[in-house]
């Protein structure tokens, strides 16, 4: 009996070992969100590039982990003025952070808004800021100080003027009222134009009701909001593409994830940067085509007028440099060095004399 019992127990244990899966898949819940809807170019990158790339990378790594994505897009949890604090405080684990709205808390990330007419190549801008954020402690640490890890760069396509009147020369915007919120108001200094506050969501009504006569904005923002219906004249002035912010992870959340998930999230961030650039290029082309078909009249400001505009701007970078100190100087020099290394010649050398 003893012998038989031992044999039976051993056989059962042997069979059980082969019946049990080698490793059970573990589910990690990640809360992801944004203040903007999925149709927006920045939220689109998160939903349609970042999330599926994380899933694919984890599957390729052995499928040990899967992500349960809890999505809060479209401002369901927080407004556009709260993107930084939402990620910092863990309201979401991963989110879109609009550093453009964080001039006090994250001023270094806004260098492009103080250096207009530098480049209209938004894909190049993504490449540069992914690199600078990884290599410069001044940028990398400023994310960490906010309890965030930068994963991917987000940008705009080039800013131009959409108006309800034709613009053939720089003189045509003198004594006009143009929506140019926040830092972008600086770009109109010296032109005789009155900049007005506003946002993509207000431009249509502002122009329609006569509060303003146009907006300084970009095609991928103007087309979905149909601003071109009340501002049927586009004058390409080449203010340039801007670094808007980034996709970031809450550092506490990130630190709690298994290494394989951390690796997938980081790699997905890099892949999303590339996909975001490609998508904005595609969307800008489609937006322009659709707006022109709807009657948008497109013209370009003469080069002489554009140069006169640039030369007439005061040194708008100076207050930013004074507030940011040595860190701001480092970031500005690195940014313009990176532009020139890639063959870009900005219309104004905002780093001159540093």
MIPADREN-8592 format. One record per atom (N, C-alpha, C, O): x negated, y, z negated. Coordinates in steps of 0.1 Angstrom, whole numbers, plus 2048, in hexadecimal, padded with zeros to 3 digits. Layout:
% MIPADREN-8592
XYZ/...
//
This chain:
% MIPADREN-8592
7F87F4800/800800800/7F780D800/7FA816807/7ED80C7F8/7E48187F7/7DE81B804/7DD826809/7D981080B/7D3812818/7DD817822/7DA82082A/7E9811821/7F381682B/7F7824829/7F882C833/7F882981D/7FC83681A/7F184081E/7F484A824/7E583C81C/7DA845820/7DA84682F/7D8851835/7DC83C836/7DC83C845/7E884584A/7E684D853/7F3843844/7FF84B848/7FD85A846/80086284F/7F785D83B/7F586B837/7EB872841/7ED87D846/7E086A844/7D686F84D/7DB87185B/7D987B862/7E386785F/7E986886D/7F287486E/7F287B878/7FA876863/803882863/7FC88F864/7FF89886B/7F189085C/7E989C85C/7E389E86A/7E28A986E/7DE893870/7D889487D/7E2899887/7DE8A288F/7EE894887/7F8898891/7FC8A688E/7FE8AD898/7FD8AA882/8018B887E/7F78C2883/7FB8CC888/7EB8BE882/7E08C8887/7E28CB896/7E08D689A/7E58C089D/7E68C38AC/7F48C98B0/7F58CE8BB/7FD8C88A6/80A8CE8A9/80B8DD8A6/8148E48AB/8018E289E/8018F089A/7FA8F88A4/7EF8F48A8/7FF9048A8/7F890C8B2/7EA9118AC/7E99128A0/7E19138B4/7D39168B0/7D39248A9/7CC92589F/7DB92D8AD/7DC93A8A7/7E99418AA/7ED9418B6/7F19458A0/7FD94C8A2/7FB95A8A7/7F29618A2/80395F8B0/80296C8B5/8079768AA/8129748A4/8009818A7/80398A89D/8099978A4/80399C8AE/81499C89E/81A9A88A4/8169B489C/8179B488F/8119BE8A3/80E9CB89C/8189D68A1/8199D88AD/81E9DC898/8289E789B/8209F489C/8199F8893/8229FB8A7/81CA088A9/827A128AD/82EA108B7/828A1C8A5/832A278A8/82BA318B2/820A368AE/831A348BD/82BA3D8C7/836A478CB/842A438CD/832A538CD/83CA5D8D0/836A6A8D6/82AA6C8D6/83FA738DA/83CA808DF/847A8A8DD/853A868DB/844A968DE/84EAA18DE/855AA38EB/85FAA98EC/850A9D8F6/855A9E903/85BA91908/857A86904/864A92912/86AA85917/860A7E920/856A83924/864A71923/85BA6992B/858A6E939/84FA6A93F/861A7693E/860A7C94C/854A8694C/84FA89957/851A8C941/846A95940/839A8E943/837A83940/82FA9694A/823A8F94E/81BA8A943/813A80944/81BA90937/813A8B92B/81AA7F925/813A75922/827A80922/82DA7491D/82EA68926/82DA5D922/82FA6C933/82FA6193D/822A5993C/822A4D93E/817A6093A/80AA59939/80AA4F92D/804A4492E/810A52922/811A4A917/819A3D919/815A32917/825A4091E/82FA35921/82BA2C92C/82CA2092B/826A31937/824A29943/816A25946/813A1D94F/80CA2B93E/7FEA27940/7F9A21933/7F3A16933/7FAA29928/7F3A2591C/7F9A18916/7F2A0F914/806A18914/80CA0C90E/80A9FF916/8069F5910/80D9FF923/80B9F392A/7FD9EE92B/7FA9E292C/7F39F892A/7E59F492B/7E19EE91E/7D99E491E/7E69F3913/7E39EC906/7E89DE906/7E19D5902/7F49DC90B/7FA9CF90B/7F29C5914/7F09BA911/7EE9CA91F/7E69C2929/7D99BE923/7D59B3924/7D29C891D/7C59C5917/7C69BB90C/7BD9B290B/7D09BC904/7D29B28F9/7D59A48FE/7D099A8F9/7DC9A3909/7DF99790F/7D2990915/7D0985914/7CA99991C/7BE994922/7B4990917/7AB98891A/7B599690B/7AB993901/7AF9868F9/7A89828F0/7BA97F8FD/7BD9728F7/7CB9728F1/7CF9688EC/7D297D8F2/7E097D8EE/7E297A8DF/7ED9758DB/7D897D8D7/7D997B8C9/7E29858C2/7E99828B8/7E39918C8/7EB99C8C3/7F49A18CE/7F19A28D9/8009A58C9/8099AC8D2/80E9B98CB/80F9B98BE/8129C38D2/8179D08CC/8269D18CD/82C9CF8D8/82C9D48C2/83A9D78C2/83A9E78C2/8389ED8B8/83D9EC8CE/83D9FB8D0/84AA008CB/8559FD8D0/849A098C1/855A118BD/854A1F8C3/84CA278BE/85CA228CD/85BA2E8D5/864A398D0/86FA378CD/85EA458CF/865A518CB/861A5D8D5/85BA668D1/865A5B8E1/862A658EB/86EA708EB/878A6E8E6/86BA7B8F2/875A858F4/878A8E8E8/883A938E7/86FA8E8DE/872A978D2/87BA928C8/881A998C1/87DA848C8/887A7F8BF/882A7F8B0/88AA7F8A7/875A808AE/870A818A1/86AA8F89D/86AA93892/865A968A7/85FAA38A5/85EAAC8B1/860AA78BC/85CAB98AF/85CAC38BA/84EAC58BF/845ABF8BA/84DACC8CA/840ACE8D0/836AD68C7/82AAD48C9/83CADD8BE/833AE58B5/82DADC8AA/826AE08A1/832ACF8A9/82EAC689F/826ABA8A3/825AB089C/821ABA8B0/81AAAE8B5/80EAAB8AD/80BA9F8AB/806AB58A8/7FAAB28A0/7FEAAC893/7F8AA188F/807AB288C/80AAAD87E/811AA087F/810A98876/818A9D88A/81FA9088B/816A8588B/818A7A885/80BA86893/800A7C893/7F8A7C887/7F5A72881/7F4A88883/7EBA89877/7F2A8386A/7EBA7C863/7FFA85869/806A8085D/80BA7285E/812A6D855/80AA6C86A/80EA5F86C/81DA5D86F/823A5286D/824A68873/832A67877/832A5D883/83CA56884/828A5E88B/826A54896/817A4F894/80FA5788F/815A43899/807A3E899/7FFA438A4/7F3A468A3/805A458B0/7FFA4A8BC/808A558C2/814A528C3/803A608C6/80CA6A8CB/804A748D4/7F8A748D5/80CA7B8DC/807A868E4/804A928DB/80DA968D4/7F8A978DC/7F5AA38D3/7F2AAF8DD/7E8AAF8E4/7FAAB98DC/7F8AC58E5/7F0ACF8DD/7F4AD78D6/7E3ACE8DF/7D9AD78D9/7DBAE58DE/7D7AEF8D7/7E2AE78E9/7E4AF48EE/7EDAFC8E4/7ECB088E4/7F5AF58DC/7FDAFC8D2/7F6AFC8C5/7FCB008BB/7EAAF98C4/7E3AF78B7/7D6B008B7/7CBAFC8B3/7D8B0D8BB/7CDB168BB/7C6B188AE/7BAB1B8AE/7CDB178A3/7C7B19896/7C0B0C891/7B5B0D88C/7C7B01892/7C2AF588C/7B8AEE895/7AFAE7890/7B9AEF8A2/7B0AE88AC/7ACAF28B7/7AFAEF8C2/7A5AFD8B4/7A2B078BE/798B038C8/799B078D4/78FAFA8C5/784AF68CF/78AAEF8DB/785AF08E6/795AE88D9/79BAE18E4/7A2AEA8EE/7A5AE68F9/7A3AF78EB/7AAB018F4/7A0B098FC/7A4B13901/794B048FE/78AB0C905/78EB0F913/78BB1A918/796B0691A/799B08928/7A3B14929/7A3B1B933/7ABB1691E/7B5B2191F/7AEB2F91D/7B5B3991F/7A2B2F919/79BB3B917/790B3D923/789B47923/790B3492C/787B35937/78EB32944/78BB2894B/798B3B948/7A0B38954/797B3A961/78CB3F961/79CB3596C/796B35979/789B2D979/77FB31980/789B22971/77DB19970/77EB0E97A/774B0C982/789B0697A/78AAFB984/799AF8985/7A1AF897B/79DAF4991/7ABAEF993/7ACAE0994/7B6ADB996/7A0ADA992/79FACB993/7A3AC5986/79AAC397D/7AFAC1984/7B4ABB977/7AEAAE974/7ACAAA969/7ABAA697F/7A5A9997D/797A9A977/792A9396F/790AA497C/782AA7978/783AAC969/77AAA8961/78DAB3966/78EAB8958/790AAD94E/78BAAD943/798AA3952/79AA97949/78DA90947/789A8D93C/785A8E952/778A88951/76FA8F947/768A8993F/76FA9C949/766AA5940/76AAA4932/761AA2929/777AA592F/77BAA6921/77BA9891A/779A9890E/77DA8E921/77BA8091B/76CA7F917/769A7A90C/763A83920/755A8391D/751A8C911/74AA88908/755A98912/751AA2907/757A9E8FA/750AA08F0/763A998FA/769A958ED/762A898E7/762A888DA/75DA818EF/755A758EA/747A798E5/742A748DC/741A838ED/733A868EA/730A918E1/726A918DA/739A9B8E0/737AA78D8/73EAA58CA/74AAA38C9/735AA58BF/73BAA48B2/745AAF8AF/74FAAD8A8/743ABB8B5/74CAC68B3/75AAC38B7/764AC78B0/75CABC8C2/769AB88C7/76EAAC8C0/779AAB8BC/765AA18C0/769A958BA/76DA968AB/778A918A7/765A9D8A4/768A9F895/774AA7893/77BAA5888/777AB089C/783AB9899/790AB189A/79AAB4894/790AA68A2/79BA9D8A2/79BA95895/7A6A9388E/790A90891/78FA88884/793A90878/799A8B86F/790A9D878/794AA686D/7A3AA786C/7A8AAA861/7AAAA4877/7B8AA4877/7BEA96875/7CAA93877/7B5A8D871/7B9A7F86E/7BEA7887B/7C7A7087B/7B7A7C886/7BBA76893/7AEA7189B/7A3A76899/7B1A688A4/7A7A638AD/7ABA668BB/7B6A618BF/7A3A6D8C2/7A7A718D0/7A5A658D9/79BA5E8D9/7AFA628E1/7AFA568EA/7AFA598F9/7A8A52900/7B5A648FC/7B7A6790B/7B9A7690D/7C0A7C904/7B4A7C917/7B6A8A91A/7C2A8C923/7C5A8592C/7C9A9791F/7D5A9B927/7D3AA992C/7CDAB2926/7D8AAC938/7D5AB893F/7E1ABE946/7ECAB7946/7E0ACA94C/7EAACF955/7E3AD0963/7D7AD0964/7ECAD196D/7E7AD597A/7E5AE497A/7E8AEA970/7E1AEA985/7DDAF8985/7E8B01983/7F3AFF989/7E6B0C97C/7EFB16979/7F0B20985/7E5B2598A/7FCB24989/7FEB2E993/80BB3698F/810B34985/80FB3F998/81AB48995/826B4499D/826B449A9/831B41996/83EB3F99C/846B4B999/848B4E98D/84CB529A3/852B5E9A1/85FB609AA/861B589B3/867B6A9A6/873B6D9AE/870B789B8/87AB7E9BE/864B7B9BA/860B859C4/853B819CB/84BB799C5/850B859D7/844B819DE/838B889D8/839B939D4/82DB819D9/820B879D4/816B869E0/812B7B9E3/812B919E5/808B919F0/7FBB969EC/7F1B949F2/7FAB9D9E0/7EEBA39DB/7EFBA49CC/7FABA29C6/7E4BA69C6/7E3BA89B7/7ECBB39B2/7F2BB39A8/7EDBBE9BB/7F5BC99B7/804BC69B5/80BBCD9AF/808BBB9BC/817BB79BC/81BBB29AE/827BB29AC/812BAF9A5/817BAA998/815BB598D/818BB3982/811BC1992/810BCC989/81FBD0984/828BD198C/820BD3977/82DBD7971/838BCC973/844BCF972/834BC0974/83DBB4975/83DBAD967/833BAE960/848BA6965/849B9E958/848B8F95C/850B89963/83DB89956/83BB7B95A/83AB7294D/833B76943/841B6794D/83FB5E941/831B58941/82DB5294B/82AB5B936/81DB55934/81BB54925/815B5D91F/81FB49920/81FB47911/811B4590B/808B40912/810B488FF/804B458F7/7F7B4B8FE/7F7B56902/7EDB428FE/7E0B46903/7E0B4A912/7D8B52917/7EAB4591A/7EAB48928/7EEB5792A/7EBB5C935/7F3B5E920/7F5B6C922/7E8B73924/7E8B7E92B/7DDB6E91F/7D0B74921/7CCB75930/7C5B7E934/7D1B6B938/7CDB6B946/7D2B7694E/7CEB79959/7DCB7D949/7E3B88950/7DDB9694C/7E1BA0951/7D4B96943/7CEBA393E/7C7BAA94A/7C0BA3952/7CABB794B/7C3BBE956/7CBBBE963/7C7BC596C/7D6BB7964/7DEBB6970/7E9BC0970/7F0BC297A/7ECBC6965/7F8BCE963/805BC7961/810BCD961/804BBA960/810BB195E/813BB094F/80ABAF947/820BB094C/824BAD93E/827B9F93C/830B99941/81EB98933/821B8A931/82CB88926/82CB8F91C/834B7E928/83FB7B91F/83EB6D91A/839B64921/842B6B90E/842B5E908/84CB5590F/855B5A916/84CB4890C/855B3F912/84FB31913/844B2F90E/857B2891A/852B1A91C/859B15928/862B1B92E/854B0992D/85AB03939/86AB02937/871B03941/86EB0092B/87CAFE929/884B0C929/890B0C929/87DB17929/884B24928/882B2C935/889B36938/878B2893E/875B30949/881B33952/883B3E957/889B28955/894B2995E/89EB3495A/8A1B3D961/8A2B3394D/8ABB3D948/8A5B4B947/8ACB5594A/899B4C943/892B59942/892B6094F/895B6C950/88FB5995A/88EB5F967/89CB6296C/89FB6C972/8A5B5896A/8B3B5996F/8BAB66969/8C2B6C970/8B7B6895C/8BEB73955/8B6B80956/8BBB8A951/8ABB8095D/8A3B8D95E/89AB90953/894B9B953/899B87949/88FB8A93E/881B8A944/879B93940/87EB8194D/871B81954/874B80963/87FB7E967/869B8296A/86AB81979/861B7697F/860B7498B/85CB6E976/854B6297B/84DB5B96F/84FB5F964/845B51972/83EB4A968/831B4596D/82FB42979/827B45964/81AB40967/81AB32963/819B2F957/81AB2896C/81CB1B968/816B11973/80FB1697C/819B04971/814AFA97A/81FAF2980/82AAF097B/81CAEC98C/826AE5994/82DADA98D/839AD998E/826AD2986/82CAC6980/835ACA974/83DAC2970/834AD696F/83DADB965/849AE396B/854AE2966/846AEA976/851AF397C/85BAEA984/867AED983/856AE098B/860AD8993/86BAD198B/876AD298F/867ACA980/872AC3979/87CACD972/888AC9971/878AD996F/880AE2968/888AEB972/88FAF496E/885AE997F/88CAF098A/88AAFF98A/893B0798F/87FB04984/87DB12983/87CB18991/87FB24993/878B1199B/876B169A9/883B1A9AF/883B229B8/88FB169A9/89CB1B9AE/89EB2A9AB/8A4B319B3/898B2F9A0/89AB3D99D/88DB4599F/88DB5199F/882B3D9A2/875B449A5/870B3D9B2/867B349B2/875B419BE/872B3A9CA/865B3D9D1/863B399DC/85DB459CA/850B499D0/845B439C7/844B479BC/83CB3B9CD/830B369C6/824B3D9CD/822B3C9D9/81DB439C4/810B499C9/805B429C2/803B429B6/7FDB3B9CA/7F2B339C4/7E6B3C9C1/7E0B429CA/7E4B3E9B4/7D9B479B0/7CDB409AA/7C3B469A8/7CFB339A7/7C3B2B9A3/7BEB2E995/7B2B2E993/7C7B3098B/7C2B3297E/7BBB26979/7B2B27971/7C0B1A97D/7B9B0E97A/7C1B04972/7CBB0796D/7BBAF8972/7C1AED969/7BDAEF95B/7B2AF6958/7C4AEA952/7C2AEC943/7C2ADF93C/7C9AD693F/7B9ADE932/7B9AD3928/7C5AD691E/7C4AE0917/7CFACE91F/7DBAD0917/7DAACA909/7DFAD08FF/7D3ABE908/7D2AB78FB/7CEAA98FD/7C7AA6906/7D4AA08F5/7D0A928F7/7DAA898F1/7E3A8C8E9/7D8A7C8F4/7DFA718ED/7D6A6E8E1/7CAA6C8E3/7DBA6D8D5/7D3A6A8C9/7DAA608C0/7E6A5F8C0/7D1A598B8/7D6A508AF/7D4A558A1/7CAA5C89E/7DDA53898/7DBA5688A/7D0A4D884/7D0A41886/7C6A5387E/7BAA4B87A/7BDA40870/7B7A36870/7C7A43867/7CAA3985D/7D1A2D864/7CEA21860/7DAA3086D/7E0A25874/7D6A1D87C/7D6A1187C/7CDA24883/7C3A1E88C/7BAA15883/7B7A0A888/7B6A19878/7ADA1286F/7B4A0586A/7AD9FC865/7C1A0586A/7C89F9864/7CA9EE86F/7CE9E386B/7C79F187B/7CA9E7886/7BE9DE887/7B39E2884/7C09D188C/7B59C888E/7AC9CE899/7B09D68A1/79F9C9899/7959CF8A2/7999CD8B0/7979D68B8/7A09C28B4/7A49C08C1/7AE9CA8C6/7AE9CE8D1/7B79CE8BD/7C19D88C0/7BA9E68C1/7BD9EE8CA/7B19E98B8/7A99F58B9/7A29F78C7/7A3A018CD/79C9EC8CB/7949EC8D7/79E9EE8E3/79B9F68EC/7A99E88E3/7B39E98EE/7B89F78EE/7BA9FD8F9/7BB9FD8E3/7C0A0B8E2/7B6A158E8/7BAA1E8EF/7A9A138E4/79FA1C8E9/79DA1A8F8/79DA24900/79DA0E8FD/79BA0C90B/7A7A11913/7A6A1691E/7B3A0F90E/7BFA13914/7BFA23915/7C4A2891F/7B9A2990B/7B9A3890C/7B0A3C918/7B4A4691F/7A5A3691A/79CA39925/7A3A37932/7A2A3F93C/7AAA2C933/7B1A28940/7BCA32942/7BFA3594D/7C3A36937/7CEA40939/7C9A4D93E/7D1A54945/7BEA5293A/7B8A5E93F/7B8A5E94E/7BCA67955/7B2A53953/7B1A52962/7BFA51969/7C1A57973/7C8A49963/7D5A48968/7DDA55968/7E4A59971/7DBA5D95D/7E1A6A95B/7DDA73966/7E5A7A96C/7D0A74969/7CBA7C973/7D1A79981/7D5A82988/7D1A6C984/7D7A67991/7E6A6B992/7EBA6F99C/7EDA69987/7FBA6C987/7FEA7B988/807A7E990/7F7A83982/7F9A92983/7F6A96991/7FDA9E997/7ECA90997/7E9A939A5/7F5A909AE/7F9A989B6/7FAA849AC/805A7F9B4/812A889B1/819A8C9BB/814A8A9A4/820A929A1/820AA09A6/82AAA69AB/814AA69A6/812AB49AB/815AB59BA/81CABE9BE/810AAB9C1/813AAA9CF/822AA89D2/827AAF9DB/828A9F9CB/836A9D9CD/83EAA99C9/848AAD9D0/83BAAF9BE/842ABB9B9/841AC79C3/84BACD9C6/835AC99C9/834AD39D3/83CAD09DF/843AD99E5/83CAC49E4/844AC09EF/853AC29ED/85AAC89F6/857ABE9E2/866ABF9DF/86AACE9DD/875AD29E2/861AD69D7/865AE49D5/865AEC9E2/86DAF49E4/85BAE89EB/85BAEF9F8/867AEBA00/86DAF3A07/86BADF9FF/877ADAA07/883AE1A01/88DAE3A09/883AE59F5/88EAEC9EF/88EAFB9F1/897B039ED/883B009F8/883B0E9FC/878B169F5/877B229F7/86FB109ED/864B179E7/85BB1D9F2/856B159FB/858B2A9F1/84FB309FA/841B319F4/83FB369E9/837B2B9FA/82AB299F4/820B339FC/81FB33A08/818B3A9F4/80EB439FA/802B429F0/802B3D9E5/7F7B489F5/7EAB479ED/7E5B569EB/7E5B5D9F5/7E2B599DF/7DCB669DC/7CFB689E4/7C6B5F9E3/7CDB739EB/7C0B749F2/7B4B739E9/7B5B779DD/7A9B6E9EE/79DB6B9E6/798B789DF/794B789D4/799B839E7/794B909E1/79CB949D5/797B999CC/7AAB929D6/7B2B969CB/7B0B8C9BF/7B0B919B4/7AEB809C2/7ABB769B8/79EB7A9B0/79EB799A4/794B7D9B7/787B819B1/789B8E9A9/783B9099F/791B979AE/794BA49A7/79BBA199A/798BA7990/7A4B9899A/7ABB9498E/7A1B8E984/7A1B92978/799B85989/78FB7E980/786B8997A/783B8996E/780B91982/777B9B97E/77DBA5975/776BAB96C/78ABA8976/791BB296E/795BAD960/799BB4958/794BA095E/797B9A951/78DB9F946/781B9F949/792BA293B/788BA5930/782B9892B/785B8D930/778B99922/771B8D91E/77AB85914/778B85908/784B7E919/78EB78911/789B6C909/78FB688FF/77DB6790D/777B5C905/770B618F8/76EB598EF/76DB6E8F7/766B738EC/76DB718DE/766B6C8D5/77AB748DD/780B718D0/780B628CC/77EB5F8C0/781B5A8D6/781B4B8D3/773B478CF/772B3F8C5/769B4D8D5/75BB4A8D0/758B4F8C2/752B488BA/75DB5B8BF/75BB618B2/761B588A7/75CB5689D/76EB548AA/775B4B8A0/76FB3E89F/76EB38894/76AB388AA/765B2A8AA/756B298A6/751B1E8A3/74EB348A6/740B338A2/738B2A8AB/73AB298B7/72EB248A5/724B1C8AC/72BB108B4/727B0C8BF/736B0B8AD/73DAFF8B3/743B038C0/743AFC8CA/749B0F8C1/74FB148CD/745B168D8/747B138E4/73AB1C8D4/72FB1E8DE/72AB118E4/729B108F0/729B078DC/725AF98E0/72FAF48EA/72BAEE8F5/73BAF58E7/746AEF8EF/747AF68FD/747AF0907/746B048FC/747B0C909/73BB09912/73DB0691E/72FB0890C/723B05915/724AF791A/721AF5926/728AEE912/729AE0917/734ADF922/732AD792C/73FAE6921/74AAE592B/745AEB938/747AE5942/73FAF7938/73AAFD944/72EAF694A/72DAF5956/726AF0942/71BAE8947/721ADC94F/71CAD8959/72BAD6949/731ACA94F/738ACD95C/738AC6966/73EAD995D/744ADE969/739ADF974/73BADA97F/72FAE6971/724AE997B/71DADC97F/719ADB98B/71BAD3976/715AC6979/71DABE983/718AB698B/72AAC1984/733ABA98D/736AC3999/73FAC09A1/72EACD99B/72FAD59A7/739AE09A7/73CAE69B2/73FAE399C/749AED99B/743AFB998/73AAFC990/747B0599F/742B1399D/74EB1B998/756B209A1/750B1D98B/75BB25986/75AB3498C/74FB3998E/766B3A98D/766B47993/760B51989/75DB5D98D/75FB4D97C/759B56972/751B4E969/756B43964/745B52966/73CB4B95C/73FB4F94E/738B58949/749B49948/74DB4C93B/743B49930/743B4E925/739B41934/72EB3D92B/722B4692C/718B44926/723B50935/717B58937/712B5F92B/71AB65923/705B5E929/6FEB6591D/6FEB5C911/6F8B61907/703B50911/702B47905/6F5B40905/6F3B388FB/
//
